[in-house]
């Protein structure tokens, strides 16, 4: 497995690979969710390239950036075991130099939900994903469904800019209690991590209520109250049924949708979703 630090070096490595290259973009702190993406890429492509880059542009809160977990040696070990051929690990200076003049915005997709509490986050995601895909030029890029709003934004970016990369969204990997696997989970205590499974249970219960014909507004209100009453939940940020494509808040329970939610537990923001037919 090659470790690549420079953009030009990465492009040279890429030229030495056959046409079919899959990639998984990460910020490190590799977990079973990342490994599942990598394993699928390795299965479906002759070569797989991963990246490890903690992107400062998508952290509007500097404190959040400083607290992001890091485990580089363990990450590289897991990637090599999974069959990765090259890992691109650029520095901040290599990626952004003295700064950027270009900005990327996503209109209505980025000014709701995660975009409200984290202004500028998705603009930062757009910049780093566009740069990494342009540098690596993969045929396929694999992302987890857990970050649903982000998947919609990345799809829009790749389609609008005709990047030639197929975006593949993979199922969310979960812990035994239903909690979506995330690098941030390591920041929770063992007890809080176990109790944080309440979010997925709320999503599942909401889906059952929807199937029974209950009003979406009533379901959202009821489940928000249930989560807010949980002593381990600091705050419920949102719990909404939305359109799968444009993320607009839905009022009819007859249309296929996605139920998205975000809560804070022990000061850590947790997001999840459930696609409903």
MARVO-984938 format. One record per residue (C-alpha): x, y, z; chain. Coordinates in Angstrom, 3 decimals. Layout:
N
{rec {X, Y, Z}, "A"},
...
//
This chain:
277
{rec {0.000, 0.000, 0.000}, "A"},
{rec {1.430, 3.347, -1.068}, "A"},
{rec {1.272, 6.403, 1.191}, "A"},
{rec {1.048, 9.565, -0.891}, "A"},
{rec {1.402, 13.089, 0.474}, "A"},
{rec {1.590, 15.352, -2.597}, "A"},
{rec {-1.005, 16.167, -5.265}, "A"},
{rec {1.386, 15.677, -8.170}, "A"},
{rec {2.611, 12.422, -6.654}, "A"},
{rec {-0.979, 11.211, -6.300}, "A"},
{rec {-1.648, 11.978, -9.946}, "A"},
{rec {1.432, 9.971, -10.968}, "A"},
{rec {0.300, 7.027, -8.848}, "A"},
{rec {-3.170, 7.255, -10.352}, "A"},
{rec {-1.770, 7.115, -13.892}, "A"},
{rec {-0.107, 3.825, -13.024}, "A"},
{rec {-3.413, 2.217, -12.092}, "A"},
{rec {-5.870, 0.688, -14.570}, "A"},
{rec {-8.923, 2.686, -15.587}, "A"},
{rec {-11.261, 1.290, -12.956}, "A"},
{rec {-10.436, 2.897, -9.609}, "A"},
{rec {-12.745, 3.132, -6.627}, "A"},
{rec {-12.213, 5.555, -3.774}, "A"},
{rec {-13.335, 6.205, -0.215}, "A"},
{rec {-12.794, 9.716, 1.128}, "A"},
{rec {-12.246, 9.884, 4.894}, "A"},
{rec {-11.052, 12.184, 7.641}, "A"},
{rec {-9.416, 9.286, 9.431}, "A"},
{rec {-10.581, 7.748, 12.723}, "A"},
{rec {-11.513, 4.700, 10.646}, "A"},
{rec {-14.376, 2.566, 11.942}, "A"},
{rec {-16.409, -0.392, 10.722}, "A"},
{rec {-18.526, 1.891, 8.547}, "A"},
{rec {-15.455, 3.084, 6.640}, "A"},
{rec {-14.164, -0.486, 6.397}, "A"},
{rec {-17.448, -1.633, 4.835}, "A"},
{rec {-17.132, 1.086, 2.167}, "A"},
{rec {-13.513, 0.142, 1.499}, "A"},
{rec {-14.315, -3.560, 1.247}, "A"},
{rec {-17.058, -2.871, -1.271}, "A"},
{rec {-14.703, -0.738, -3.351}, "A"},
{rec {-12.017, -3.414, -3.230}, "A"},
{rec {-14.574, -6.003, -4.346}, "A"},
{rec {-15.911, -3.916, -7.229}, "A"},
{rec {-12.715, -2.291, -8.557}, "A"},
{rec {-9.223, -3.462, -9.577}, "A"},
{rec {-7.709, -0.648, -7.498}, "A"},
{rec {-8.908, 1.326, -4.478}, "A"},
{rec {-7.598, 4.686, -3.275}, "A"},
{rec {-8.522, 6.176, 0.102}, "A"},
{rec {-7.872, 9.625, 1.466}, "A"},
{rec {-7.226, 10.801, 5.008}, "A"},
{rec {-7.658, 14.546, 5.343}, "A"},
{rec {-9.346, 16.432, 8.173}, "A"},
{rec {-10.847, 19.288, 6.199}, "A"},
{rec {-10.831, 22.548, 8.180}, "A"},
{rec {-13.278, 24.212, 5.787}, "A"},
{rec {-16.172, 22.034, 6.942}, "A"},
{rec {-15.708, 22.863, 10.619}, "A"},
{rec {-17.282, 26.269, 11.293}, "A"},
{rec {-16.530, 25.710, 14.970}, "A"},
{rec {-12.786, 25.527, 15.588}, "A"},
{rec {-13.403, 23.651, 18.831}, "A"},
{rec {-15.138, 20.873, 16.881}, "A"},
{rec {-12.126, 20.616, 14.581}, "A"},
{rec {-9.655, 20.407, 17.453}, "A"},
{rec {-11.649, 17.657, 19.152}, "A"},
{rec {-11.956, 15.477, 16.040}, "A"},
{rec {-10.465, 12.042, 16.839}, "A"},
{rec {-7.211, 10.951, 15.195}, "A"},
{rec {-5.638, 7.480, 14.932}, "A"},
{rec {-3.430, 7.523, 11.833}, "A"},
{rec {-1.377, 4.388, 12.493}, "A"},
{rec {-4.439, 2.301, 13.258}, "A"},
{rec {-6.211, 3.803, 10.229}, "A"},
{rec {-3.422, 2.788, 7.859}, "A"},
{rec {-3.333, -0.715, 9.311}, "A"},
{rec {-7.064, -1.168, 8.772}, "A"},
{rec {-6.860, 0.203, 5.234}, "A"},
{rec {-3.990, -2.097, 4.291}, "A"},
{rec {-5.770, -5.127, 5.724}, "A"},
{rec {-8.880, -4.238, 3.723}, "A"},
{rec {-6.886, -4.206, 0.481}, "A"},
{rec {-6.379, -0.489, -0.215}, "A"},
{rec {-3.752, 0.203, -2.895}, "A"},
{rec {-2.921, 3.820, -2.071}, "A"},
{rec {-3.760, 6.349, 0.627}, "A"},
{rec {-3.670, 10.069, -0.166}, "A"},
{rec {-2.725, 12.023, 2.970}, "A"},
{rec {-2.178, 15.666, 1.994}, "A"},
{rec {-1.403, 18.449, 4.437}, "A"},
{rec {-3.642, 21.491, 4.768}, "A"},
{rec {-1.020, 23.540, 2.943}, "A"},
{rec {-0.872, 20.997, 0.099}, "A"},
{rec {-4.649, 21.195, -0.364}, "A"},
{rec {-5.267, 24.897, 0.144}, "A"},
{rec {-1.937, 26.725, 0.040}, "A"},
{rec {-2.338, 30.378, 1.008}, "A"},
{rec {-6.110, 30.176, 0.595}, "A"},
{rec {-8.896, 29.774, -1.947}, "A"},
{rec {-10.702, 32.245, -4.177}, "A"},
{rec {-13.348, 29.714, -5.217}, "A"},
{rec {-16.568, 29.087, -3.321}, "A"},
{rec {-19.189, 26.391, -3.863}, "A"},
{rec {-22.778, 26.787, -2.700}, "A"},
{rec {-25.718, 24.403, -2.933}, "A"},
{rec {-28.730, 26.677, -2.650}, "A"},
{rec {-31.661, 25.034, -0.855}, "A"},
{rec {-29.814, 21.788, -0.128}, "A"},
{rec {-27.284, 23.412, 2.198}, "A"},
{rec {-29.345, 26.024, 4.057}, "A"},
{rec {-31.538, 23.556, 5.968}, "A"},
{rec {-31.015, 21.060, 8.798}, "A"},
{rec {-27.256, 20.516, 9.268}, "A"},
{rec {-26.613, 23.692, 7.306}, "A"},
{rec {-28.550, 25.801, 9.828}, "A"},
{rec {-26.500, 24.794, 12.864}, "A"},
{rec {-23.254, 24.469, 10.929}, "A"},
{rec {-23.125, 27.417, 8.496}, "A"},
{rec {-20.444, 26.955, 5.863}, "A"},
{rec {-20.112, 23.233, 6.563}, "A"},
{rec {-21.432, 21.989, 3.239}, "A"},
{rec {-19.572, 24.632, 1.272}, "A"},
{rec {-16.416, 23.186, 2.835}, "A"},
{rec {-17.541, 19.660, 1.969}, "A"},
{rec {-18.133, 20.738, -1.627}, "A"},
{rec {-14.651, 22.205, -1.974}, "A"},
{rec {-12.783, 19.242, -0.517}, "A"},
{rec {-14.812, 16.591, -2.355}, "A"},
{rec {-14.409, 18.375, -5.687}, "A"},
{rec {-10.654, 18.718, -5.144}, "A"},
{rec {-10.148, 15.115, -4.040}, "A"},
{rec {-12.219, 13.659, -6.883}, "A"},
{rec {-10.354, 15.828, -9.392}, "A"},
{rec {-7.004, 14.684, -7.990}, "A"},
{rec {-7.810, 10.957, -7.673}, "A"},
{rec {-10.200, 10.766, -10.683}, "A"},
{rec {-11.963, 7.577, -9.567}, "A"},
{rec {-14.656, 5.844, -11.580}, "A"},
{rec {-16.595, 5.143, -8.380}, "A"},
{rec {-16.728, 6.903, -5.003}, "A"},
{rec {-18.357, 5.289, -1.981}, "A"},
{rec {-20.196, 7.169, 0.775}, "A"},
{rec {-22.295, 6.094, 3.742}, "A"},
{rec {-26.017, 6.822, 3.951}, "A"},
{rec {-25.746, 8.049, 7.562}, "A"},
{rec {-24.924, 11.570, 6.329}, "A"},
{rec {-28.018, 11.754, 4.118}, "A"},
{rec {-27.973, 15.493, 3.489}, "A"},
{rec {-24.313, 15.258, 2.555}, "A"},
{rec {-25.028, 12.446, 0.077}, "A"},
{rec {-27.591, 14.614, -1.689}, "A"},
{rec {-25.107, 17.488, -1.882}, "A"},
{rec {-22.304, 15.288, -3.217}, "A"},
{rec {-24.634, 13.825, -5.842}, "A"},
{rec {-25.600, 17.345, -6.920}, "A"},
{rec {-21.945, 18.409, -7.073}, "A"},
{rec {-20.831, 15.449, -9.193}, "A"},
{rec {-23.821, 15.693, -11.541}, "A"},
{rec {-23.733, 19.467, -11.977}, "A"},
{rec {-19.973, 19.527, -12.604}, "A"},
{rec {-19.996, 16.460, -14.910}, "A"},
{rec {-17.184, 14.902, -12.916}, "A"},
{rec {-17.509, 11.442, -14.425}, "A"},
{rec {-17.459, 9.697, -11.056}, "A"},
{rec {-20.297, 7.376, -10.061}, "A"},
{rec {-21.432, 8.126, -6.524}, "A"},
{rec {-22.420, 4.972, -4.667}, "A"},
{rec {-24.342, 5.332, -1.401}, "A"},
{rec {-23.990, 2.380, 0.956}, "A"},
{rec {-26.165, 1.292, 3.855}, "A"},
{rec {-25.443, 2.690, 7.300}, "A"},
{rec {-23.446, 0.360, 9.534}, "A"},
{rec {-24.822, 0.200, 13.071}, "A"},
{rec {-23.676, -0.787, 16.528}, "A"},
{rec {-25.645, -3.562, 18.303}, "A"},
{rec {-27.958, -0.980, 19.923}, "A"},
{rec {-28.790, 0.586, 16.550}, "A"},
{rec {-26.532, 3.644, 16.912}, "A"},
{rec {-25.091, 4.617, 13.522}, "A"},
{rec {-21.343, 4.001, 13.525}, "A"},
{rec {-19.426, 7.274, 13.497}, "A"},
{rec {-15.952, 8.518, 14.362}, "A"},
{rec {-17.608, 10.817, 16.888}, "A"},
{rec {-18.975, 7.855, 18.842}, "A"},
{rec {-15.523, 7.396, 20.354}, "A"},
{rec {-15.979, 10.729, 22.143}, "A"},
{rec {-18.930, 9.326, 24.116}, "A"},
{rec {-18.600, 7.457, 27.383}, "A"},
{rec {-19.463, 3.769, 27.247}, "A"},
{rec {-22.761, 4.414, 29.041}, "A"},
{rec {-23.766, 7.344, 26.818}, "A"},
{rec {-22.812, 5.413, 23.709}, "A"},
{rec {-25.118, 2.590, 24.726}, "A"},
{rec {-28.021, 4.893, 25.561}, "A"},
{rec {-27.574, 6.884, 22.344}, "A"},
{rec {-29.305, 4.007, 20.580}, "A"},
{rec {-32.506, 5.829, 21.531}, "A"},
{rec {-32.205, 7.854, 18.307}, "A"},
{rec {-32.522, 4.869, 15.985}, "A"},
{rec {-35.296, 3.389, 18.102}, "A"},
{rec {-37.192, 6.670, 17.722}, "A"},
{rec {-36.733, 6.555, 13.946}, "A"},
{rec {-38.039, 2.992, 13.783}, "A"},
{rec {-41.031, 3.782, 15.983}, "A"},
{rec {-41.837, 6.849, 13.881}, "A"},
{rec {-41.854, 4.689, 10.749}, "A"},
{rec {-44.359, 2.328, 12.379}, "A"},
{rec {-46.617, 5.243, 13.321}, "A"},
{rec {-46.440, 6.589, 9.768}, "A"},
{rec {-47.436, 3.183, 8.377}, "A"},
{rec {-50.473, 3.256, 10.668}, "A"},
{rec {-51.628, 6.476, 8.995}, "A"},
{rec {-50.732, 8.896, 11.780}, "A"},
{rec {-50.108, 12.534, 10.823}, "A"},
{rec {-46.457, 13.289, 10.108}, "A"},
{rec {-46.596, 16.457, 12.205}, "A"},
{rec {-47.961, 14.572, 15.195}, "A"},
{rec {-45.295, 11.867, 14.832}, "A"},
{rec {-42.522, 14.464, 14.663}, "A"},
{rec {-43.829, 16.261, 17.723}, "A"},
{rec {-44.332, 13.062, 19.723}, "A"},
{rec {-40.905, 11.614, 18.970}, "A"},
{rec {-39.171, 14.950, 19.631}, "A"},
{rec {-40.873, 15.060, 23.020}, "A"},
{rec {-39.805, 11.485, 23.770}, "A"},
{rec {-36.186, 12.234, 22.892}, "A"},
{rec {-36.171, 15.531, 24.771}, "A"},
{rec {-37.441, 13.712, 27.851}, "A"},
{rec {-34.484, 11.329, 27.766}, "A"},
{rec {-32.006, 12.470, 30.455}, "A"},
{rec {-29.055, 11.559, 28.222}, "A"},
{rec {-30.221, 13.786, 25.350}, "A"},
{rec {-28.996, 17.361, 25.618}, "A"},
{rec {-31.004, 18.624, 22.669}, "A"},
{rec {-33.116, 17.520, 19.721}, "A"},
{rec {-32.053, 19.577, 16.706}, "A"},
{rec {-34.600, 18.184, 14.256}, "A"},
{rec {-36.757, 15.122, 13.627}, "A"},
{rec {-38.438, 15.539, 10.229}, "A"},
{rec {-39.918, 13.638, 7.311}, "A"},
{rec {-38.449, 15.129, 4.113}, "A"},
{rec {-38.429, 14.634, 0.365}, "A"},
{rec {-35.678, 12.252, -0.680}, "A"},
{rec {-34.386, 14.515, -3.444}, "A"},
{rec {-34.753, 18.147, -2.336}, "A"},
{rec {-35.027, 17.653, 1.467}, "A"},
{rec {-38.209, 19.735, 1.656}, "A"},
{rec {-40.338, 19.122, 4.719}, "A"},
{rec {-43.230, 16.789, 3.840}, "A"},
{rec {-46.841, 17.016, 4.997}, "A"},
{rec {-48.262, 13.925, 3.290}, "A"},
{rec {-47.553, 10.466, 4.676}, "A"},
{rec {-48.270, 8.797, 1.328}, "A"},
{rec {-45.096, 9.874, -0.476}, "A"},
{rec {-41.840, 7.886, -0.204}, "A"},
{rec {-39.535, 9.902, 2.010}, "A"},
{rec {-36.574, 9.930, 4.354}, "A"},
{rec {-36.856, 10.580, 8.066}, "A"},
{rec {-33.845, 12.588, 9.225}, "A"},
{rec {-32.870, 13.428, 12.787}, "A"},
{rec {-30.108, 14.999, 14.841}, "A"},
{rec {-29.613, 15.066, 18.595}, "A"},
{rec {-26.825, 16.011, 20.975}, "A"},
{rec {-25.723, 13.471, 23.586}, "A"},
{rec {-22.999, 14.328, 26.085}, "A"},
{rec {-22.136, 17.352, 23.968}, "A"},
{rec {-21.666, 15.229, 20.811}, "A"},
{rec {-23.901, 15.799, 17.802}, "A"},
{rec {-25.340, 12.564, 16.390}, "A"},
{rec {-27.229, 12.328, 13.106}, "A"},
{rec {-29.192, 9.486, 11.550}, "A"},
{rec {-31.934, 8.755, 9.040}, "A"},
{rec {-34.332, 6.116, 7.828}, "A"},
{rec {-35.501, 5.783, 4.230}, "A"},
{rec {-39.215, 5.003, 4.078}, "A"},
{rec {-41.182, 3.759, 1.061}, "A"},
//
